Amino acid sequence: MDAGGGEVAWFFRSKYLHINMRVNYRNHRKIAIIDGKTGFIGGFNIGDEYLGKGPLGNWRDTHLKITGTAVHSLQVRFFMDWNHAADADLGFEERYFPSPEIREGALVQIVSSGPDSRGGEAIKKGGYLNLIGNARESVWIQTPYFIPDGSIMDALKMAAESGVDVRIMFPPCKPDHPFVYWAGFSYIWELMNSGVRAYTYDNGFIHAKTVVIDGIAASVGSANWDIRSFCLNFEANAFLYKGDVPAALKQIFADDIASCTEVTPDMYGQRTFTVRFKESFSRLLSGIM
């Protein structure tokens, strides 16, 4: 990048050689803005691994391409992160914020959160919890990591017990994050008692971070459904209302079920002592995963 004339900045780079006191606070956002007119946001990182060429094999992810005024919100988010990381003052000049082409489509709201956010947990509190609380028919979630806190657990339980079709799709066990997998399963079993349905995605690794509500509202972004994304990471999500995209995301979820194994109550009763121990031990560590 440097040799090609680009610029690179490190977010929260350590001031010391091998010690980083802020290692927990990482920038997990995945955004790109082209000419101030086109934006990309979602779960995709940049690298061969995320094209299915890594040790995890096929990579199933979801990313959005957006246009319109919402791109300006992404641009502002990038500028704020860049100015901090590069210790620079990238001015909010008009050339970086051209007049957008207004076309009919979904209403898009860009929400970012992180340890620096006033009030904190904006994606969880103003986003996920608000969507779940307003669901009338369905809440369909895709996430690679599922380690919810008490508020999310209560919201999902109440939705399911009220007759809302709540479904969660997540990966099978992978050798790089076994504790996350076992901890996640401990929460899944608890939710199934309230009527939540769960699926493991078997056609590779599912990295999508999406939720679709009633097929009319949705969120796609970088935030996982875990405590780290809620509280510690710097995240960015796009929340979509109306338009065709939420319905399309719901159909994508339905199509992905064909590549899944549904987790059943019978599986719960068949767990070995070793599996139960792994789940219990991993759940103890869930707050730092």
C-alpha positions in Angstrom: 0.0 0.0 0.0 2.8 2.4 0.9 4.8 1.6 -2.2 1.7 2.2 -4.3 1.1 5.6 -2.9 -1.6 4.7 -0.4 -1.8 5.5 3.2 -2.1 3.1 6.1 -3.0 3.8 9.8 -3.1 1.4 12.7 -6.2 1.7 15.0 -5.1 1.7 18.7 -1.6 0.8 17.8 0.5 -0.1 20.9 2.9 2.6 22.1 5.1 -0.2 23.5 6.9 -3.0 21.6 5.0 -6.0 22.9 2.4 -4.6 25.3 -0.9 -3.2 24.3 -3.1 -2.2 27.2 -6.1 -1.6 24.8 -5.9 -4.9 22.9 -9.5 -5.6 23.9 -10.8 -2.6 22.0 -10.4 -3.5 18.4 -11.9 -1.9 15.3 -14.1 -4.7 14.0 -15.9 -2.5 11.4 -15.9 -3.6 7.7 -16.7 -0.6 5.6 -15.5 0.9 2.3 -16.6 4.1 0.6 -15.9 4.8 -3.1 -15.9 8.5 -4.3 -18.3 9.3 -1.5 -21.1 7.9 -3.6 -21.0 4.1 -3.1 -20.6 2.3 0.3 -20.1 -1.2 1.4 -20.9 -2.6 4.8 -21.4 -6.1 6.3 -19.4 -9.0 7.5 -16.7 -9.4 4.8 -13.0 -8.9 5.7 -10.4 -8.5 3.0 -8.2 -11.6 2.3 -8.1 -14.9 0.5 -9.5 -16.7 3.6 -12.7 -14.8 3.1 -13.0 -16.0 -0.4 -13.1 -19.6 0.8 -9.4 -20.2 0.2 -8.5 -20.6 3.8 -8.4 -23.5 6.3 -12.2 -23.1 7.1 -13.1 -23.8 3.5 -16.3 -22.3 2.0 -17.0 -18.9 3.5 -20.7 -17.8 3.7 -21.0 -14.1 4.4 -23.4 -11.2 3.7 -22.4 -7.7 2.7 -24.4 -4.7 1.3 -23.7 -2.2 -1.4 -25.5 1.0 -0.7 -26.0 4.3 -2.4 -27.8 7.5 -1.5 -27.5 9.7 1.6 -26.6 6.7 3.9 -23.2 6.7 2.2 -22.5 10.0 3.8 -23.0 8.4 7.3 -20.4 5.8 6.4 -18.0 8.4 5.2 -18.3 10.3 8.4 -17.7 7.1 10.4 -14.5 6.5 8.3 -13.3 10.0 8.8 -13.7 9.9 12.5 -11.8 6.5 12.7 -9.1 7.7 10.4 -8.5 11.0 12.2 -8.0 9.1 15.4 -5.9 6.3 14.0 -3.7 8.5 11.8 -3.6 11.4 14.3 -4.7 13.5 11.3 -7.4 16.1 10.5 -9.0 14.8 7.3 -11.4 17.7 6.7 -15.0 17.2 6.0 -14.7 18.8 2.6 -17.6 19.0 0.1 -15.7 16.9 -2.4 -15.9 13.9 -0.1 -19.6 14.3 0.3 -21.1 14.7 -3.3 -24.8 15.2 -3.7 -26.2 11.6 -3.8 -28.4 10.2 -6.5 -31.8 9.7 -4.9 -33.5 6.5 -5.9 -36.4 4.6 -4.4 -35.3 1.8 -2.2 -34.9 0.7 1.4 -34.6 3.3 4.2 -31.1 2.8 5.5 -29.8 3.8 9.0 -26.1 3.5 9.7 -25.4 2.7 13.4 -22.0 2.5 15.0 -21.1 1.6 18.5 -18.0 1.1 20.6 -16.4 1.9 24.0 -16.3 5.6 22.9 -20.1 5.8 22.2 -22.1 8.0 24.5 -24.4 5.6 26.4 -22.7 2.6 24.6 -24.2 -0.5 23.0 -26.1 1.5 20.4 -26.3 -1.5 18.0 -27.7 -3.7 20.7 -30.0 -1.3 22.6 -31.3 0.9 19.8 -31.0 -1.8 17.1 -31.3 -5.5 18.0 -33.5 -5.1 21.1 -35.8 -2.6 19.4 -36.2 -4.9 16.4 -36.9 -8.0 18.5 -39.4 -6.1 20.6 -41.4 -5.0 17.6 -41.4 -8.3 15.9 -44.9 -9.7 15.2 -44.2 -12.8 13.0 -40.5 -13.7 12.8 -37.0 -13.0 14.1 -34.3 -14.8 12.0 -30.7 -14.4 13.0 -27.4 -15.5 11.3 -24.2 -15.1 13.3 -20.9 -16.9 13.6 -20.7 -16.3 17.3 -23.7 -16.4 19.7 -22.9 -15.4 23.3 -25.7 -13.1 24.2 -26.1 -11.1 27.4 -29.2 -11.2 29.7 -31.1 -8.5 27.8 -30.9 -10.3 24.5 -31.7 -13.7 26.1 -34.8 -12.2 27.7 -35.9 -10.5 24.5 -35.6 -13.6 22.4 -37.4 -15.7 25.0 -40.3 -13.3 25.3 -40.6 -13.1 21.5 -40.7 -16.9 21.1 -43.1 -17.4 24.0 -45.4 -14.7 22.4 -45.7 -16.8 19.3 -43.0 -15.2 17.2 -41.0 -17.5 14.9 -37.4 -17.1 16.3 -34.6 -18.9 14.5 -30.8 -18.7 14.9 -28.3 -20.0 12.4 -24.6 -20.5 13.4 -21.6 -22.6 12.5 -20.7 -26.1 13.6 -17.7 -26.5 15.8 -14.4 -25.3 14.3 -11.0 -26.0 15.8 -10.0 -22.3 15.9 -12.9 -21.3 18.3 -14.1 -24.4 20.2 -14.9 -22.5 23.4 -17.1 -20.0 21.6 -19.0 -22.9 20.0 -19.6 -24.8 23.3 -20.5 -21.6 25.1 -22.9 -20.7 22.3 -24.6 -24.1 22.5 -25.3 -23.6 26.2 -27.4 -20.5 25.4 -29.1 -22.3 22.5 -30.3 -25.1 24.7 -31.8 -22.5 27.1 -33.6 -20.7 24.3 -35.0 -23.9 22.9 -37.1 -24.3 26.1 -38.9 -21.1 25.0 -39.5 -22.4 21.5 -36.5 -20.9 19.6 -35.4 -23.0 16.6 -31.6 -23.4 15.9 -29.5 -24.6 13.0 -25.9 -25.3 12.3 -24.7 -24.3 8.9 -22.8 -27.3 7.4 -21.6 -25.9 4.0 -18.5 -24.2 5.3 -18.2 -21.4 7.8 -21.1 -18.9 8.1 -19.7 -15.4 9.0 -22.9 -13.4 8.2 -24.1 -11.1 10.9 -27.8 -10.5 10.0 -31.2 -10.3 11.5 -34.5 -10.1 9.7 -37.7 -9.1 11.4 -41.0 -10.1 9.7 -39.4 -9.7 6.3 -39.8 -5.9 6.5 -36.8 -4.8 8.6 -33.3 -6.1 8.9 -29.7 -5.4 10.0 -26.5 -6.3 8.3 -23.1 -5.3 9.6 -20.0 -6.3 11.6 -21.6 -6.8 15.0 -21.8 -10.4 16.2 -24.5 -11.5 18.7 -22.0 -11.7 21.5 -20.9 -9.6 24.5 -17.6 -8.6 22.9 -19.4 -7.0 19.9 -22.0 -5.3 22.2 -19.5 -3.8 24.6 -15.9 -3.9 23.5 -15.5 -3.8 19.8 -15.9 -0.8 17.5 -18.7 -2.0 15.2 -20.9 -0.6 12.4 -24.3 -2.0 11.1 -26.8 -0.9 8.5 -30.4 -1.1 9.6 -32.9 -1.5 6.7 -36.6 -0.7 6.8 -39.1 -1.5 4.1 -38.0 -1.9 0.5 -37.1 -5.3 -1.1 -33.9 -6.0 0.8 -35.3 -7.3 4.1 -37.6 -9.7 2.2 -34.6 -10.8 0.1 -32.5 -11.4 3.2 -35.3 -13.5 4.7 -35.4 -15.6 1.5 -31.6 -16.0 1.7 -32.0 -17.4 5.2 -34.7 -19.8 4.0 -32.4 -21.0 1.2 -29.5 -21.5 3.6 -31.6 -23.8 5.8 -31.1 -26.4 3.0 -27.4 -26.5 4.0 -28.1 -26.8 7.7 -28.8 -29.4 10.4 -31.6 -28.4 12.8 -30.7 -28.7 16.5 -33.4 -30.7 18.2 -34.4 -31.2 21.9 -33.5 -34.9 21.4 -29.9 -33.8 20.9 -29.9 -32.1 24.2 -30.8 -35.3 26.1 -28.1 -37.3 24.2 -25.2 -35.1 25.2 -22.4 -36.9 26.9 -20.9 -35.8 30.2 -17.8 -34.5 28.3 -20.0 -32.3 26.1 -21.9 -30.9 29.1 -18.7 -30.1 30.9 -17.3 -28.3 27.8 -20.5 -26.2 27.6 -20.5 -25.3 31.3 -16.8 -24.5 31.4 -17.0 -22.4 28.2 -20.0 -20.5 29.5 -17.9 -19.3 32.5 -15.6 -17.6 30.0 -18.3 -16.2 27.8 -17.8 -12.6 29.1 -14.3 -12.4 27.6 -14.8 -14.3 24.3 
